[in-house]
Amino acid sequence: MFRLILIVAAAASLSLNCSKTNDTSVKDIKPNDKQKIQQQNTQNTQSSSQSSSFAVKNVGASANKNEMVDFTWIENGKEIKLSDYKGKVIFLNFWATWCGPCKKELPHLSELSTDLKDKDFKMIGISVDDNQEVLNRFLQTNALSYTVLFEPNELVTKYMNTAGQTQNVIPQTYIIDKKGKVVEAILGARSKEDFMNILNKYL
């Protein structure tokens, strides 16, 4: 059964997500958030860290309700499709470098990806920044332990449509089960523990 997880209180919503139209500079990252990400990268030297992004090349047609929307990208010279990971639990996190709650969430996501690296699990961050160079500069000093893609146009809208949610905010996260069904839509930032409690139902 599909679940849409929302922030009910308006005050809480303002503190945990950003309007997708926000144009705050990437430079607004707080020192303590940056330090947390860098510390996590140092601690997880056994896991690969991504210091640049891959652009999404093709986005599939809008899917039926709660169906995975497929897309492709080129990684290390190889074309990869999201559907290649069918059979795993897929975690799609839409975010941007100008979004404070998104950046606060990044250390939790890196930890989660590392903790689940031996499970049937794939985490993908999808930046909706307007400029891929800005994203890559951010990743050079804030490398993450999971795949980061760049797609500022249609992908987030198609996932909003398939999940039946209308709040155009970030971060927003979609969990796809092993059968390719979108089973969770999570609006706003969460902690590692919050995400783990949700993922345990599908792993």
MDTraj code that builds the backbone (N, CA, C; nanometers):
import mdtraj as md
import numpy as np

residues = "MET PHE ARG LEU ILE LEU ILE VAL ALA ALA ALA ALA SER LEU SER LEU ASN CYS SER LYS THR ASN ASP THR SER VAL LYS ASP ILE LYS PRO ASN ASP LYS GLN LYS ILE GLN GLN GLN ASN THR GLN ASN THR GLN SER SER SER GLN SER SER SER PHE ALA VAL LYS ASN VAL GLY ALA SER ALA ASN LYS ASN GLU MET VAL ASP PHE THR TRP ILE GLU ASN GLY LYS GLU ILE LYS LEU SER ASP TYR LYS GLY LYS VAL ILE PHE LEU ASN PHE TRP ALA THR TRP CYS GLY PRO CYS LYS LYS GLU LEU PRO HIS LEU SER GLU LEU SER THR ASP LEU LYS ASP LYS ASP PHE LYS MET ILE GLY ILE SER VAL ASP ASP ASN GLN GLU VAL LEU ASN ARG PHE LEU GLN THR ASN ALA LEU SER TYR THR VAL LEU PHE GLU PRO ASN GLU LEU VAL THR LYS TYR MET ASN THR ALA GLY GLN THR GLN ASN VAL ILE PRO GLN THR TYR ILE ILE ASP LYS LYS GLY LYS VAL VAL GLU ALA ILE LEU GLY ALA ARG SER LYS GLU ASP PHE MET ASN ILE LEU ASN LYS TYR LEU".split()
xyz = np.array([
    [0.0852, -0.1201, 0.0000],
    [0.0000, 0.0000, 0.0000],
    [0.0879, 0.1239, 0.0000],
    [0.0566, 0.2140, -0.0933],
    [0.1345, 0.3379, -0.1039],
    [0.1046, 0.4298, 0.0125],
    [0.2089, 0.4965, 0.0619],
    [0.1915, 0.5909, 0.1712],
    [0.2562, 0.7237, 0.1358],
    [0.1848, 0.8329, 0.1599],
    [0.2371, 0.9674, 0.1424],
    [0.2582, 1.0259, 0.2801],
    [0.3850, 1.0545, 0.3144],
    [0.4191, 1.1034, 0.4466],
    [0.4388, 1.2531, 0.4394],
    [0.3555, 1.3285, 0.5081],
    [0.3563, 1.4736, 0.5014],
    [0.3907, 1.5336, 0.6363],
    [0.4367, 1.6587, 0.6326],
    [0.4496, 1.7391, 0.7532],
    [0.3147, 1.8047, 0.7760],
    [0.2488, 1.7770, 0.8873],
    [0.1146, 1.8273, 0.9092],
    [0.1160, 1.9724, 0.9550],
    [0.2011, 2.0033, 1.0509],
    [0.2035, 2.1389, 1.1044],
    [0.2744, 2.2317, 1.0089],
    [0.2163, 2.3481, 0.9833],
    [0.2760, 2.4423, 0.8873],
    [0.4116, 2.4881, 0.9333],
    [0.4285, 2.5147, 1.0602],
    [0.5576, 2.5616, 1.1105],
    [0.6644, 2.4570, 1.0902],
    [0.6299, 2.3326, 1.1152],
    [0.7276, 2.2247, 1.0960],
    [0.7633, 2.2120, 0.9498],
    [0.6661, 2.2265, 0.8616],
    [0.6909, 2.2147, 0.7190],
    [0.7900, 2.3188, 0.6711],
    [0.7787, 2.4423, 0.7201],
    [0.8689, 2.5483, 0.6770],
    [1.0115, 2.5203, 0.7190],
    [1.0307, 2.4510, 0.8287],
    [1.1660, 2.4260, 0.8787],
    [1.2296, 2.3035, 0.8169],
    [1.1494, 2.2165, 0.7523],
    [1.2004, 2.0895, 0.7042],
    [1.2047, 2.0776, 0.5526],
    [1.1560, 2.1764, 0.4800],
    [1.1654, 2.1678, 0.3346],
    [1.1816, 2.3064, 0.2743],
    [1.2096, 2.3092, 0.1432],
    [1.2295, 2.4339, 0.0696],
    [1.1369, 2.4356, -0.0503],
    [1.0881, 2.5517, -0.0850],
    [1.0171, 2.5664, -0.2108],
    [1.1151, 2.5403, -0.3235],
    [1.0717, 2.4682, -0.4262],
    [1.1608, 2.4357, -0.5377],
    [1.1990, 2.5594, -0.6182],
    [1.1314, 2.6731, -0.5938],
    [1.1644, 2.7956, -0.6656],
    [1.2706, 2.8778, -0.5939],
    [1.3172, 2.8303, -0.4789],
    [1.4189, 2.9014, -0.4028],
    [1.5443, 2.9193, -0.4861],
    [1.6105, 3.0357, -0.4772],
    [1.7327, 3.0586, -0.5554],
    [1.8503, 3.0970, -0.4669],
    [1.8484, 3.0529, -0.3412],
    [1.9586, 3.0818, -0.2504],
    [2.0881, 3.0230, -0.3037],
    [2.1990, 3.0902, -0.2831],
    [2.3287, 3.0452, -0.3333],
    [2.3758, 2.9191, -0.2635],
    [2.4544, 2.8389, -0.3364],
    [2.5186, 2.7216, -0.2783],
    [2.6085, 2.7588, -0.1618],
    [2.6505, 2.8829, -0.1549],
    [2.7441, 2.9241, -0.0506],
    [2.6809, 2.9310, 0.0875],
    [2.5486, 2.9100, 0.0964],
    [2.4843, 2.9250, 0.2261],
    [2.4970, 2.8015, 0.3154],
    [2.5721, 2.7002, 0.2748],
    [2.5909, 2.5830, 0.3586],
    [2.6544, 2.6229, 0.4912],
    [2.5988, 2.5716, 0.5982],
    [2.6481, 2.6063, 0.7302],
    [2.7765, 2.5295, 0.7604],
    [2.8715, 2.5925, 0.8315],
    [2.9974, 2.5251, 0.8619],
    [2.9779, 2.3918, 0.9332],
    [2.8835, 2.3842, 1.0279],
    [2.8681, 2.2595, 1.1011],
    [2.8108, 2.1491, 1.0126],
    [2.7228, 2.1838, 0.9161],
    [2.6729, 2.0842, 0.8215],
    [2.7859, 2.0334, 0.7328],
    [2.8683, 2.1258, 0.6832],
    [2.9805, 2.0879, 0.5979],
    [3.0771, 1.9993, 0.6739],
    [3.1029, 2.0319, 0.8010],
    [3.1951, 1.9525, 0.8816],
    [3.1418, 1.8107, 0.9009],
    [3.0095, 1.7968, 0.9223],
    [2.9514, 1.6652, 0.9409],
    [2.9702, 1.5787, 0.8167],
    [2.9474, 1.6402, 0.6983],
    [2.9628, 1.5646, 0.5738],
    [3.1080, 1.5219, 0.5551],
    [3.2018, 1.6146, 0.5807],
    [3.3424, 1.5822, 0.5631],
    [3.3877, 1.4751, 0.6617],
    [3.3379, 1.4821, 0.7861],
    [3.3724, 1.3803, 0.8842],
    [3.3201, 1.2443, 0.8427],
    [3.1974, 1.2427, 0.7876],
    [3.1404, 1.1163, 0.7441],
    [3.2205, 1.0574, 0.6292],
    [3.2676, 1.1423, 0.5366],
    [3.3496, 1.0933, 0.4256],
    [3.4784, 1.0312, 0.4758],
    [3.5396, 1.0913, 0.5770],
    [3.6637, 1.0391, 0.6334],
    [3.6411, 0.9061, 0.7012],
    [3.5300, 0.8943, 0.7743],
    [3.5003, 0.7717, 0.8470],
    [3.4682, 0.6565, 0.7536],
    [3.4129, 0.6861, 0.6360],
    [3.3685, 0.5818, 0.5443],
    [3.4640, 0.5650, 0.4275],
    [3.5921, 0.5527, 0.4544],
    [3.6916, 0.5428, 0.3488],
    [3.6772, 0.4149, 0.2682],
    [3.6097, 0.3128, 0.3243],
    [3.5927, 0.1882, 0.2515],
    [3.4829, 0.1988, 0.1459],
    [3.3966, 0.2943, 0.1565],
    [3.2896, 0.3111, 0.0579],
    [3.3301, 0.4179, -0.0423],
    [3.2830, 0.4019, -0.1676],
    [3.3195, 0.4989, -0.2701],
    [3.2437, 0.6282, -0.2478],
    [3.3133, 0.7401, -0.2632],
    [3.2508, 0.8707, -0.2492],
    [3.2412, 0.9347, -0.3862],
    [3.1306, 1.0017, -0.4113],
    [3.1112, 1.0645, -0.5410],
    [3.1364, 1.2131, -0.5287],
    [3.2330, 1.2619, -0.6082],
    [3.2693, 1.4029, -0.6042],
    [3.2263, 1.4769, -0.7300],
    [3.1483, 1.4111, -0.8166],
    [3.0888, 1.4769, -0.9325],
    [2.9586, 1.4052, -0.9647],
    [2.8748, 1.4709, -1.0440],
    [2.7426, 1.4167, -1.0738],
    [2.7359, 1.3638, -1.2159],
    [2.6321, 1.2850, -1.2418],
    [2.6044, 1.2330, -1.3754],
    [2.4702, 1.2892, -1.4217],
    [2.4676, 1.3402, -1.5435],
    [2.3440, 1.3983, -1.5953],
    [2.2486, 1.2896, -1.6430],
    [2.1228, 1.3032, -1.6073],
    [2.0203, 1.2134, -1.6601],
    [2.0019, 1.2431, -1.8085],
    [2.0049, 1.1378, -1.8913],
    [1.9985, 1.1551, -2.0366],
    [1.8581, 1.1393, -2.0918],
    [1.7863, 1.0405, -2.0444],
    [1.6526, 1.0140, -2.0966],
    [1.5586, 0.9827, -1.9815],
    [1.4415, 1.0436, -1.9857],
    [1.3380, 1.0176, -1.8857],
    [1.2221, 0.9494, -1.9556],
    [1.1767, 0.8379, -1.9012],
    [1.0688, 0.7628, -1.9620],
    [0.9353, 0.8344, -1.9534],
    [0.8395, 0.7770, -2.0205],
    [0.7044, 0.8329, -2.0190],
    [0.6463, 0.8246, -1.8785],
    [0.5514, 0.9108, -1.8524],
    [0.4834, 0.9071, -1.7229],
    [0.4242, 0.7693, -1.7016],
    [0.4449, 0.7171, -1.5824],
    [0.4004, 0.5813, -1.5521],
    [0.2596, 0.5830, -1.4944],
    [0.2018, 0.4642, -1.4820],
    [0.0741, 0.4515, -1.4136],
    [0.0918, 0.4851, -1.2661],
    [-0.0174, 0.5026, -1.1966],
    [-0.0124, 0.5403, -1.0564],
    [0.0744, 0.4431, -0.9771],
    [0.1667, 0.5005, -0.9013],
    [0.2580, 0.4270, -0.8129],
    [0.3570, 0.3373, -0.8873],
    [0.3720, 0.3565, -1.0178],
    [0.4710, 0.2811, -1.0942],
    [0.5999, 0.3626, -1.1052],
    [0.7119, 0.2943, -1.1025],
    [0.8427, 0.3577, -1.1167],
    [0.8537, 0.4268, -1.2522],
    [0.9045, 0.5491, -1.2541],
    [0.9351, 0.6198, -1.3784],
    [1.0814, 0.5905, -1.4115],
    [1.1047, 0.5280, -1.5251],
    [1.2412, 0.4881, -1.5602],
    [1.3185, 0.6060, -1.6192],
    [1.4508, 0.6017, -1.6068],
    [1.5374, 0.7025, -1.6676],
    [1.6774, 0.6446, -1.6805],
    [1.7594, 0.7090, -1.7635],
    [1.8946, 0.6587, -1.7889],
    [1.9979, 0.7670, -1.7644],
    [2.1207, 0.7217, -1.7380],
    [2.2349, 0.8121, -1.7276],
    [2.3606, 0.7353, -1.7679],
    [2.4666, 0.8088, -1.7964],
    [2.5949, 0.7484, -1.8318],
    [2.6878, 0.7608, -1.7123],
    [2.7374, 0.6470, -1.6645],
    [2.8284, 0.6447, -1.5499],
    [2.9527, 0.5643, -1.5863],
    [3.0681, 0.6313, -1.5862],
    [3.1950, 0.5662, -1.6218],
    [3.1864, 0.4991, -1.7588],
    [3.1226, 0.5697, -1.8536],
    [3.1144, 0.5213, -1.9903],
    [3.0068, 0.4179, -2.0165],
    [2.9274, 0.3831, -1.9159],
    [2.8260, 0.2787, -1.9299],
    [2.6876, 0.3389, -1.9096],
    [2.5953, 0.3033, -1.9986],
    [2.4576, 0.3496, -1.9810],
    [2.3886, 0.2668, -1.8735],
    [2.3265, 0.3361, -1.7797],
    [2.2575, 0.2695, -1.6691],
    [2.1132, 0.3174, -1.6674],
    [2.0216, 0.2252, -1.6417],
    [1.8803, 0.2573, -1.6271],
    [1.8390, 0.2331, -1.4824],
    [1.7460, 0.3140, -1.4355],
    [1.6958, 0.2900, -1.3005],
    [1.6394, 0.1484, -1.2890],
    [1.5738, 0.1026, -1.3944],
    [1.5139, -0.0310, -1.3914],
    [1.6172, -0.1426, -1.3808],
    [1.7456, -0.1117, -1.4043],
    [1.8505, -0.2107, -1.3823],
    [1.8555, -0.2543, -1.2363],
    [1.8034, -0.1697, -1.1482],
    [1.8069, -0.1985, -1.0046],
    [1.6775, -0.2614, -0.9543],
    [1.5895, -0.2976, -1.0456],
    [1.4675, -0.3663, -1.0037],
    [1.5063, -0.4951, -0.9324],
    [1.4429, -0.5238, -0.8219],
    [1.4842, -0.6342, -0.7348],
    [1.5534, -0.5838, -0.6101],
    [1.5887, -0.4555, -0.6121],
    [1.6415, -0.3880, -0.4949],
    [1.5399, -0.2842, -0.4469],
    [1.5523, -0.2429, -0.3222],
    [1.4770, -0.1280, -0.2733],
    [1.5520, -0.0030, -0.3183],
    [1.4845, 0.0858, -0.3892],
    [1.5470, 0.2067, -0.4452],
    [1.5001, 0.3280, -0.3662],
    [1.5958, 0.4119, -0.3328],
    [1.5714, 0.5328, -0.2528],
    [1.6084, 0.6518, -0.3393],
    [1.5086, 0.7288, -0.3855],
    [1.5333, 0.8462, -0.4691],
    [1.5121, 0.9716, -0.3857],
    [1.6153, 1.0534, -0.3760],
    [1.6071, 1.1756, -0.2960],
    [1.6302, 1.2966, -0.3867],
    [1.5269, 1.3788, -0.4050],
    [1.5378, 1.5017, -0.4842],
    [1.5789, 1.6155, -0.3917],
    [1.6821, 1.6899, -0.4321],
    [1.7397, 1.7920, -0.3444],
    [1.8074, 1.8987, -0.4284],
    [1.8638, 2.0006, -0.3632],
    [1.9404, 2.1052, -0.4327],
    [2.0434, 2.1640, -0.3370],
    [2.1479, 2.2204, -0.3945],
    [2.2557, 2.2764, -0.3119],
    [2.2141, 2.4031, -0.2405],
    [2.1072, 2.4705, -0.2897],
    [2.0627, 2.5944, -0.2257],
    [1.9622, 2.5706, -0.1132],
    [1.9255, 2.4462, -0.0904],
    [1.8222, 2.4116, 0.0071],
    [1.8862, 2.3702, 0.1393],
    [1.8685, 2.4533, 0.2429],
    [1.9283, 2.4252, 0.3734],
    [1.8870, 2.2920, 0.4329],
    [1.7569, 2.2599, 0.4407],
    [1.7169, 2.1297, 0.4944],
    [1.7721, 2.0122, 0.4138],
    [1.7848, 2.0293, 0.2822],
    [1.8440, 1.9232, 0.1993],
    [1.9869, 1.8946, 0.2442],
    [2.0645, 2.0004, 0.2609],
    [2.2064, 1.9840, 0.2969],
    [2.2215, 1.9286, 0.4386],
    [2.1319, 1.9669, 0.5269],
    [2.1360, 1.9129, 0.6627],
    [2.1098, 1.7630, 0.6621],
    [2.0327, 1.7171, 0.5662],
    [1.9968, 1.5764, 0.5546],
    [2.1087, 1.4900, 0.4962],
    [2.1999, 1.5504, 0.4198],
    [2.3010, 1.4741, 0.3462],
    [2.3858, 1.3809, 0.4326],
    [2.4361, 1.4245, 0.5491],
    [2.5157, 1.3307, 0.6303],
    [2.4371, 1.2066, 0.6713],
    [2.3080, 1.2238, 0.6985],
    [2.2242, 1.1092, 0.7356],
    [2.2101, 1.0131, 0.6178],
    [2.1968, 1.0686, 0.4974],
    [2.1823, 0.9845, 0.3792],
    [2.3110, 0.9090, 0.3493],
    [2.4252, 0.9756, 0.3638],
    [2.5525, 0.9089, 0.3406],
    [2.5723, 0.7939, 0.4389],
    [2.5379, 0.8171, 0.5648],
    [2.5491, 0.7112, 0.6654],
    [2.4563, 0.5953, 0.6308],
    [2.3351, 0.6267, 0.5923],
    [2.2369, 0.5239, 0.5595],
    [2.2828, 0.4406, 0.4411],
    [2.3331, 0.5065, 0.3364],
    [2.3811, 0.4347, 0.2190],
    [2.4955, 0.3408, 0.2545],
    [2.5859, 0.3863, 0.3381],
    [2.6990, 0.3037, 0.3801],
    [2.6524, 0.1854, 0.4647],
    [2.5603, 0.2105, 0.5559],
    [2.5112, 0.1031, 0.6436],
    [2.4410, -0.0064, 0.5652],
    [2.3787, 0.0304, 0.4517],
    [2.2993, -0.0660, 0.3757],
    [2.3697, -0.1150, 0.2495],
    [2.5005, -0.0933, 0.2406],
    [2.5720, -0.1270, 0.1171],
    [2.5724, -0.2767, 0.0877],
    [2.5523, -0.3605, 0.1886],
    [2.5499, -0.5052, 0.1667],
    [2.4076, -0.5604, 0.1555],
    [2.3098, -0.4717, 0.1507],
    [2.1701, -0.5123, 0.1363],
    [2.1245, -0.4940, -0.0080],
    [2.0046, -0.5415, -0.0379],
    [1.9443, -0.5185, -0.1698],
    [1.8854, -0.3780, -0.1705],
    [1.9742, -0.2807, -0.1868],
    [1.9371, -0.1403, -0.1677],
    [2.0213, -0.0529, -0.2588],
    [1.9574, 0.0486, -0.3171],
    [2.0285, 0.1464, -0.3999],
    [1.9765, 0.2853, -0.3683],
    [2.0676, 0.3746, -0.3283],
    [2.0321, 0.5135, -0.3032],
    [2.0812, 0.6005, -0.4178],
    [1.9954, 0.6901, -0.4635],
    [2.0305, 0.7846, -0.5693],
    [1.9814, 0.9227, -0.5281],
    [2.0716, 1.0193, -0.5276],
    [2.0341, 1.1581, -0.5066],
    [2.0169, 1.2257, -0.6416],
    [1.9103, 1.3025, -0.6583],
    [1.8840, 1.3691, -0.7854],
    [1.8745, 1.5186, -0.7599],
    [1.9740, 1.5918, -0.8089],
    [1.9782, 1.7359, -0.7892],
    [1.8875, 1.8059, -0.8889],
    [1.8117, 1.9040, -0.8381],
    [1.7288, 1.9871, -0.9248],
    [1.7900, 2.1269, -0.9389],
    [1.9194, 2.1395, -0.9089],
    [1.9888, 2.2659, -0.9312],
    [1.9775, 2.3067, -1.0779],
    [1.9874, 2.4353, -1.1048],
    [1.9814, 2.4840, -1.2424],
    [2.1116, 2.4626, -1.3186],
    [2.2218, 2.4486, -1.2462],
    [2.3534, 2.4456, -1.3076],
    [2.4327, 2.3263, -1.2544],
    [2.4736, 2.2376, -1.3442],
    [2.5473, 2.1187, -1.3004],
    [2.6860, 2.1533, -1.2487],
    [2.7463, 2.2605, -1.2999],
    [2.8785, 2.3006, -1.2503],
    [2.8720, 2.3418, -1.1032],
    [2.7649, 2.4097, -1.0658],
    [2.7457, 2.4479, -0.9255],
    [2.7350, 2.3221, -0.8394],
    [2.6588, 2.2258, -0.8869],
    [2.6454, 2.0989, -0.8150],
    [2.7793, 2.0292, -0.8002],
    [2.8566, 2.0220, -0.9080],
    [2.9845, 1.9518, -0.9016],
    [3.0841, 2.0216, -0.8101],
    [3.0810, 2.1555, -0.8074],
    [3.1689, 2.2268, -0.7140],
    [3.1321, 2.1935, -0.5698],
    [3.0036, 2.1829, -0.5431],
    [2.9583, 2.1449, -0.4096],
    [3.0077, 2.0051, -0.3733],
    [2.9959, 1.9115, -0.4677],
    [3.0346, 1.7730, -0.4406],
    [3.1855, 1.7576, -0.4230],
    [3.2637, 1.8465, -0.4839],
    [3.4088, 1.8374, -0.4688],
    [3.4530, 1.8593, -0.3248],
    [3.3770, 1.9349, -0.2492],
    [3.4107, 1.9586, -0.1082],
    [3.3141, 1.8886, -0.0133],
    [3.2123, 1.8257, -0.0686],
    [3.1131, 1.7556, 0.0134],
    [3.0761, 1.6237, -0.0551],
    [3.1764, 1.5404, -0.0802],
    [3.1530, 1.4151, -0.1518],
    [3.0587, 1.3252, -0.0726],
    [2.9691, 1.2580, -0.1454],
    [2.8684, 1.1723, -0.0842],
    [2.8968, 1.0260, -0.1166],
    [2.8404, 0.9368, -0.0370],
    [2.8709, 0.7946, -0.0505],
    [2.7760, 0.7218, -0.1451],
    [2.6949, 0.7958, -0.2188],
    [2.5974, 0.7339, -0.3076],
    [2.5937, 0.8104, -0.4398],
    [2.5285, 0.7522, -0.5388],
    [2.5200, 0.8102, -0.6723],
    [2.4420, 0.9416, -0.6697],
    [2.4971, 1.0430, -0.7353],
    [2.4295, 1.1723, -0.7462],
    [2.4083, 1.2038, -0.8937],
    [2.2833, 1.2315, -0.9304],
    [2.2471, 1.2639, -1.0673],
    [2.1987, 1.4078, -1.0751],
    [2.1971, 1.4607, -1.1970],
    [2.1523, 1.5974, -1.2237],
    [2.0368, 1.5937, -1.3216],
    [1.9190, 1.6443, -1.2778],
    [1.8034, 1.6502, -1.3670],
    [1.7087, 1.7567, -1.3132],
    [1.7178, 1.8795, -1.3631],
    [1.6411, 1.9902, -1.3059],
    [1.5037, 2.0111, -1.3678],
    [1.4641, 1.9279, -1.4621],
    [1.3464, 1.9602, -1.5421],
    [1.2228, 1.8767, -1.5091],
    [1.2114, 1.7574, -1.5672],
    [1.0832, 1.6873, -1.5658],
    [1.0737, 1.5709, -1.4687],
    [1.1861, 1.5198, -1.4203],
    [1.1816, 1.3943, -1.3454],
    [1.1057, 1.4068, -1.2138],
    [1.1339, 1.5125, -1.1387],
    [1.0651, 1.5274, -1.0098],
    [0.9148, 1.5433, -1.0309],
    [0.8749, 1.6132, -1.1362],
    [0.7327, 1.6314, -1.1645],
    [0.6661, 1.4985, -1.1966],
    [0.7354, 1.4129, -1.2720],
    [0.6775, 1.2831, -1.3064],
    [0.6626, 1.1943, -1.1833],
    [0.7581, 1.2049, -1.0905],
    [0.7434, 1.1262, -0.9674],
    [0.6332, 1.1832, -0.8786],
    [0.6190, 1.3137, -0.8767],
    [0.5069, 1.3724, -0.8035],
    [0.3741, 1.3232, -0.8609],
    [0.3663, 1.3161, -0.9922],
    [0.2425, 1.2730, -1.0567],
    [0.2125, 1.1264, -1.0275],
    [0.3126, 1.0410, -1.0395],
    [0.2862, 0.8983, -1.0179],
    [0.2506, 0.8693, -0.8724],
    [0.3020, 0.9534, -0.7806],
    [0.2712, 0.9349, -0.6389],
    [0.1453, 1.0096, -0.5968],
    [0.0937, 1.0937, -0.6849],
    [-0.0273, 1.1669, -0.6542],
    [-0.0086, 1.2751, -0.5502],
    [0.1106, 1.3333, -0.5455],
    [0.1339, 1.4415, -0.4493],
    [0.1611, 1.5714, -0.5254],
    [0.1199, 1.6837, -0.4652],
    [0.1193, 1.8112, -0.5370],
    [0.2070, 1.9189, -0.4745],
    [0.2750, 1.8898, -0.3656],
    [0.3566, 1.9910, -0.2989],
    [0.4949, 1.9976, -0.3637],
    [0.5212, 2.1055, -0.4351],
    [0.6456, 2.1208, -0.5105],
    [0.7566, 2.1742, -0.4195],
    [0.8017, 2.0882, -0.3290],
    [0.9047, 2.1257, -0.2325],
    [1.0164, 2.0219, -0.2360],
    [1.1300, 2.0597, -0.1817],
    [1.2401, 1.9662, -0.1619],
    [1.2950, 1.9852, -0.0206],
    [1.3588, 1.8845, 0.0368],
    [1.3763, 1.7517, -0.0226],
    [1.2445, 1.6752, -0.0293],
    [1.2370, 1.5912, -0.1306],
    [1.1295, 1.4924, -0.1348],
    [1.1908, 1.3604, -0.1771],
    [1.1489, 1.2554, -0.1097],
    [1.2100, 1.1238, -0.1252],
    [1.1044, 1.0222, -0.1637],
    [1.1401, 0.9357, -0.2594],
    [1.0509, 0.8289, -0.3026],
    [1.1201, 0.6950, -0.2791],
    [1.0483, 0.6034, -0.2186],
    [1.0991, 0.4684, -0.1971],
    [1.0250, 0.3748, -0.2910],
    [1.1023, 0.2999, -0.3685],
    [1.0496, 0.2057, -0.4670],
    [1.0808, 0.0647, -0.4186],
    [0.9807, -0.0201, -0.4113],
    [1.0044, -0.1546, -0.3587],
    [1.0686, -0.2442, -0.4643],
    [1.0932, -0.3682, -0.4284],
    [1.1670, -0.4600, -0.5153],
    [1.0896, -0.4975, -0.6410],
    [0.9588, -0.4688, -0.6424],
    [0.8772, -0.4970, -0.7607],
    [0.8626, -0.3758, -0.8515],
    [0.9260, -0.2635, -0.8140],
    [0.9188, -0.1437, -0.8968],
    [0.8005, -0.0537, -0.8662],
    [0.7385, -0.0708, -0.7501],
    [0.6254, 0.0111, -0.7093],
    [0.6726, 0.1248, -0.6189],
    [0.6212, 0.2447, -0.6425],
    [0.6488, 0.3574, -0.5528],
    [0.5604, 0.3396, -0.4299],
    [0.6232, 0.3098, -0.3168],
    [0.5472, 0.2744, -0.1968],
    [0.5496, 0.3834, -0.0900],
    [0.6410, 0.4789, -0.1018],
    [0.6477, 0.5879, -0.0043],
    [0.6862, 0.7169, -0.0763],
    [0.6197, 0.8252, -0.0396],
    [0.6593, 0.9598, -0.0816],
    [0.6765, 1.0414, 0.0453],
    [0.7968, 1.0897, 0.0694],
    [0.8306, 1.1551, 0.1957],
    [0.8701, 1.2987, 0.1664],
    [0.7948, 1.3926, 0.2179],
    [0.8224, 1.5336, 0.1954],
    [0.8922, 1.5915, 0.3170],
    [1.0017, 1.6640, 0.2926],
    [1.0766, 1.7241, 0.4013],
    [1.1923, 1.6363, 0.4461],
    [1.2841, 1.6975, 0.5211],
    [1.4042, 1.6283, 0.5684],
    [1.3698, 1.5306, 0.6805],
    [1.4487, 1.4237, 0.6896],
    [1.4331, 1.3237, 0.7943],
    [1.5706, 1.2832, 0.8470],
    [1.5714, 1.2202, 0.9609],
    [1.6953, 1.1678, 1.0172],
    [1.7217, 1.0281, 0.9615],
    [1.8424, 0.9805, 0.9818],
    [1.8773, 0.8441, 0.9422],
    [1.7834, 0.7432, 1.0074],
    [1.7543, 0.7628, 1.1349],
    [1.6674, 0.6702, 1.2081],
    [1.5267, 0.6683, 1.1500],
    [1.4752, 0.7853, 1.1142],
    [1.3416, 0.7926, 1.0551],
    [1.3361, 0.7145, 0.9243],
    [1.4364, 0.7365, 0.8388],
    [1.4389, 0.6654, 0.7117],
    [1.4536, 0.5148, 0.7334],
    [1.5375, 0.4751, 0.8285],
    [1.5617, 0.3336, 0.8520],
    [1.4340, 0.2635, 0.8970],
    [1.3569, 0.3307, 0.9810],
    [1.2307, 0.2721, 1.0269],
    [1.1360, 0.2468, 0.9105],
    [1.1378, 0.3347, 0.8122],
    [1.0527, 0.3181, 0.6938],
    [1.1088, 0.2082, 0.6040],
    [1.2394, 0.2106, 0.5794],
    [1.3008, 0.1144, 0.4871],
    [1.2922, -0.0286, 0.5362],
    [1.2931, -0.0487, 0.6667],
    [1.2905, -0.1838, 0.7224],
    [1.1659, -0.2606, 0.6803],
    [1.0621, -0.1904, 0.6389],
    [0.9397, -0.2583, 0.5937],
    [0.9557, -0.3206, 0.4567],
    [1.0583, -0.2772, 0.3821],
    [1.0715, -0.3198, 0.2428],
    [1.2000, -0.3956, 0.2134],
    [1.2995, -0.3858, 0.2985],
    [1.4265, -0.4533, 0.2732],
    [1.4132, -0.6047, 0.2905],
])
top = md.Topology()
chain = top.add_chain()
for i, resn in enumerate(residues, 1):
    res = top.add_residue(resn, chain, resSeq=i)
    for name in ("N", "CA", "C"):
        top.add_atom(name, md.element.get_by_symbol(name[0]), res)
traj = md.Trajectory(xyz[None], top)
